[in-house]
Amino acid sequence: MVFLFIAIFASTLLGQSLPAPSRELVTIEKLTVQGTRFPARSIEILTGLRPGLQIDESVVRKAIADMLESGLVRSVDYNYESLQDPHRVILELDIIDETPLLPASIEIPGVDSESVWQYLESLDPLFTREMPRTQKALRFYIRAISDYLHNNRRPDSLVPIVTGDGSGHPTGIVFIAAQRRTSPQNDSRRN
């Protein structure tokens, strides 16, 4: 009987995944970011985490999931450093960017690509002219470029094209307007 209890107890322990996030509320005194090419302000915009924000561990995990959803970041580790006041912390984010980066360009007839880049950079400096070719990163850029187009009354849908050299190695990403499908015309003839 004791053996059965130990077996059940051990299997319960081994079957557990990540521990439940702490519900203790703390205030971010300072947010530090390392290991990334992006400025701390971009990470604040992307995650919503910023000094003065009251958080618990589930908020941090959700913010990190949002950052990973951009496709620009491969992984994120985090750590709290307690201050003298136990309810105030320094939140440290150690980020590994998604690589390799490819040059990106925008080629949409009737649209000044420089204006689009300026718009993207005004939103956030994380929109650079180099990006990884992950599906998530491509969608992230498409959403932002599409916002620009819609704000300028352009109904264009976008598709990304990954260009390559003669050996099949990727050399760049080009955002172009998607070709609209037209319905086939009825070519039936009367006899």
C-alpha positions in Angstrom: 0.0 0.0 0.0 2.9 2.4 0.9 4.5 1.6 -2.5 1.3 2.6 -4.4 1.1 5.9 -2.5 4.8 6.6 -3.4 4.2 5.7 -7.0 1.1 8.0 -7.3 3.0 10.8 -5.5 6.0 10.5 -7.7 4.0 10.4 -10.9 2.1 13.5 -9.8 5.4 15.3 -9.2 6.9 14.2 -12.5 3.7 15.1 -14.5 3.8 18.7 -13.4 5.0 21.2 -15.9 5.9 24.9 -15.1 4.9 26.0 -11.6 1.8 28.2 -11.4 2.7 31.8 -11.7 2.9 33.8 -8.5 0.0 36.1 -7.9 2.0 38.5 -5.7 1.7 42.0 -7.0 4.9 44.0 -7.4 5.6 47.3 -9.1 8.3 47.6 -11.7 10.8 50.2 -10.5 13.1 49.7 -13.5 13.0 47.5 -16.6 16.4 46.4 -18.0 16.8 44.8 -21.3 19.9 43.0 -22.6 20.9 40.7 -25.5 18.7 42.4 -28.2 19.3 44.8 -31.0 16.1 46.7 -30.0 16.1 49.7 -27.6 14.4 49.3 -24.3 11.6 51.6 -25.3 10.7 49.2 -28.2 10.5 46.3 -25.8 8.2 48.4 -23.5 5.9 49.1 -26.5 5.9 45.5 -27.6 5.3 44.0 -24.2 3.4 46.7 -22.4 5.8 46.4 -19.5 7.2 49.7 -18.2 8.4 51.3 -14.9 5.5 52.1 -12.6 3.3 49.2 -13.8 2.0 46.9 -11.1 2.4 43.2 -12.2 2.3 39.6 -11.1 4.1 36.8 -12.8 1.2 35.9 -15.1 1.4 39.5 -16.5 5.1 39.0 -17.3 4.5 35.6 -18.9 1.7 37.1 -21.1 3.9 40.1 -22.1 6.7 37.7 -23.1 4.2 35.6 -25.1 3.1 38.8 -26.9 6.8 39.6 -27.7 7.5 36.1 -29.0 4.3 36.4 -31.2 6.0 39.3 -33.1 8.5 36.7 -34.7 11.3 39.2 -34.1 12.5 37.5 -30.9 13.6 33.8 -30.5 13.5 33.6 -26.7 13.2 35.6 -23.5 14.3 34.9 -19.9 13.3 37.1 -17.1 14.3 37.8 -13.5 13.0 40.0 -10.7 15.6 41.8 -8.6 14.0 42.8 -5.3 14.7 46.3 -3.9 14.5 47.4 -0.3 10.8 47.7 -0.6 9.7 44.0 -1.3 6.8 45.2 -3.5 9.2 47.1 -5.9 11.4 45.2 -8.3 13.8 45.6 -11.2 12.5 43.4 -14.0 15.4 42.1 -16.1 14.7 40.7 -19.6 17.4 38.7 -21.4 16.3 38.5 -25.0 17.7 36.5 -27.9 16.7 38.0 -31.3 15.5 35.9 -34.2 18.2 35.6 -36.9 19.4 35.7 -39.6 18.2 39.1 -40.7 17.5 39.9 -44.3 17.1 43.3 -46.0 13.5 44.3 -46.4 11.9 46.5 -49.0 8.5 47.7 -50.0 7.5 47.7 -53.7 3.8 48.8 -54.1 2.8 50.7 -57.3 1.8 54.2 -56.4 3.2 54.1 -52.9 6.3 55.9 -51.8 8.2 53.3 -49.9 10.2 55.9 -48.0 7.0 57.3 -46.5 6.0 53.8 -45.4 9.4 53.3 -43.7 9.1 56.6 -42.0 5.6 55.7 -40.7 6.8 52.4 -39.4 9.9 53.9 -37.7 7.6 56.5 -36.1 5.5 53.7 -34.6 8.4 52.0 -33.2 12.2 51.7 -33.9 11.9 47.9 -33.9 10.6 48.3 -37.5 13.9 48.2 -39.3 14.8 47.5 -42.9 16.3 44.2 -41.8 14.1 41.5 -40.4 14.0 37.7 -39.9 12.0 35.7 -42.3 9.8 33.9 -39.7 6.1 33.7 -40.5 5.2 35.7 -37.4 7.6 38.5 -38.3 6.3 38.6 -41.8 2.7 38.9 -40.5 3.8 41.5 -37.9 5.3 43.7 -40.7 2.3 43.1 -43.0 -0.1 44.3 -40.3 1.8 47.5 -39.8 2.3 48.2 -43.5 -1.4 47.5 -44.1 -2.3 50.0 -41.4 -0.3 52.6 -43.3 -2.1 51.7 -46.6 -5.5 51.8 -45.0 -4.8 55.2 -43.3 -4.0 56.4 -46.8 -7.1 54.9 -48.4 -5.3 52.1 -50.2 -7.2 48.8 -50.1 -4.1 46.8 -51.1 -3.5 43.4 -49.6 0.1 42.5 -49.2 2.3 39.4 -49.7 5.9 39.0 -48.8 8.3 37.6 -51.3 11.6 36.1 -50.1 14.2 36.6 -52.8 17.2 34.4 -53.2 20.5 34.0 -55.1 21.2 31.4 -57.7 22.0 28.8 -55.0 18.7 29.2 -53.3 20.0 31.1 -50.3 17.6 33.9 -49.2 18.9 37.4 -49.9 15.9 39.7 -49.0 12.3 40.2 -48.3 10.0 42.3 -50.6 6.5 43.3 -49.6 4.3 43.7 -52.7 0.6 44.2 -53.4 -1.2 40.9 -53.8 -2.7 40.2 -57.2 -6.4 40.3 -57.0 -8.1 37.3 -58.5 -10.7 38.0 -61.1 -13.6 35.8 -61.7 -13.5 33.9 -65.0 -15.8 35.4 -67.5 -18.5 33.2 -69.0 -17.1 32.2 -72.4 -19.9 29.9 -73.4 -21.2 30.4 -76.8 -24.6 29.8 -78.1 -24.9 27.3 -80.9 
